[in-house]
Amino acid sequence: MENIEPHDTLENIQARIDEAIRSPIKLPCGERVSVSVSIGVSTCQGTEGATLESLLREADSHMYAVNHAKR
């Protein structure tokens, strides 16, 4: 993701992605639709030894927390 600042939190990044995805889309037929998504994010900035597996596990954990909070 571009324009991530050192002070950005994972929650802030997640909210930016969520907002972009939820933005209504105009279909060719003229109808406007929007979608929702549950996402989890992780970062390896400043984390030594992070592996793809550990980052995916962290993002997956955050996604389940978002799903739980929406209920």
FIPA-576751 format. One record per residue (C-alpha): residue number from 0; x, z, y. Coordinates in steps of 0.001 Angstrom, whole numbers. Layout:
BEGIN
PT / num / east / up / north
PT / NUM / X / Z / Y
...
END
This chain:
BEGIN
PT / num / east / up / north
PT / 0 / 0 / 0 / 0
PT / 1 / 1323 / -882 / 3416
PT / 2 / 1560 / 1358 / 6469
PT / 3 / 1840 / 4634 / 4584
PT / 4 / 3270 / 7248 / 6883
PT / 5 / 5263 / 10271 / 5706
PT / 6 / 2434 / 12567 / 6905
PT / 7 / -262 / 10689 / 4906
PT / 8 / -1726 / 12762 / 2108
PT / 9 / -2936 / 11379 / -1209
PT / 10 / -6467 / 12177 / -80
PT / 11 / -5947 / 10135 / 3100
PT / 12 / -4592 / 7181 / 1125
PT / 13 / -7445 / 7451 / -1364
PT / 14 / -10002 / 7516 / 1469
PT / 15 / -8489 / 4378 / 3047
PT / 16 / -8677 / 2486 / -243
PT / 17 / -12222 / 3717 / -878
PT / 18 / -13339 / 2658 / 2610
PT / 19 / -11892 / -833 / 2164
PT / 20 / -13622 / -1308 / -1198
PT / 21 / -16991 / 17 / 12
PT / 22 / -17087 / -2359 / 2986
PT / 23 / -20125 / -4642 / 2594
PT / 24 / -19481 / -8204 / 1450
PT / 25 / -21651 / -11157 / 2421
PT / 26 / -22396 / -13344 / -591
PT / 27 / -22748 / -17143 / -298
PT / 28 / -26544 / -16725 / -598
PT / 29 / -26478 / -14555 / 2548
PT / 30 / -27197 / -11240 / 823
PT / 31 / -24929 / -8315 / 1681
PT / 32 / -23728 / -6089 / -1124
PT / 33 / -21335 / -3212 / -1479
PT / 34 / -19709 / -1571 / -4448
PT / 35 / -18438 / 1896 / -5116
PT / 36 / -15419 / 2974 / -7052
PT / 37 / -13766 / 6100 / -8339
PT / 38 / -10053 / 5963 / -7778
PT / 39 / -7087 / 8179 / -8302
PT / 40 / -3767 / 7762 / -6566
PT / 41 / -260 / 9005 / -7065
PT / 42 / 2998 / 8446 / -5291
PT / 43 / 6608 / 8507 / -6289
PT / 44 / 7902 / 8810 / -2732
PT / 45 / 10425 / 11636 / -2765
PT / 46 / 9910 / 12264 / -6488
PT / 47 / 12998 / 11792 / -8563
PT / 48 / 12539 / 11040 / -12223
PT / 49 / 8950 / 9816 / -11879
PT / 50 / 7996 / 7400 / -14628
PT / 51 / 5181 / 4895 / -14735
PT / 52 / 3536 / 7053 / -17383
PT / 53 / 3707 / 10204 / -15240
PT / 54 / 2348 / 8335 / -12186
PT / 55 / -554 / 6885 / -14198
PT / 56 / -1302 / 10314 / -15676
PT / 57 / -1392 / 11849 / -12184
PT / 58 / -3601 / 9049 / -10799
PT / 59 / -5930 / 9361 / -13797
PT / 60 / -6229 / 13098 / -13225
PT / 61 / -7092 / 12504 / -9548
PT / 62 / -9714 / 9905 / -10526
PT / 63 / -11466 / 12378 / -12827
PT / 64 / -11422 / 14980 / -10034
PT / 65 / -13113 / 12463 / -7700
PT / 66 / -15736 / 11697 / -10345
PT / 67 / -16418 / 15389 / -10833
PT / 68 / -16726 / 15998 / -7087
PT / 69 / -19262 / 13155 / -6718
PT / 70 / -21641 / 14749 / -9224
END
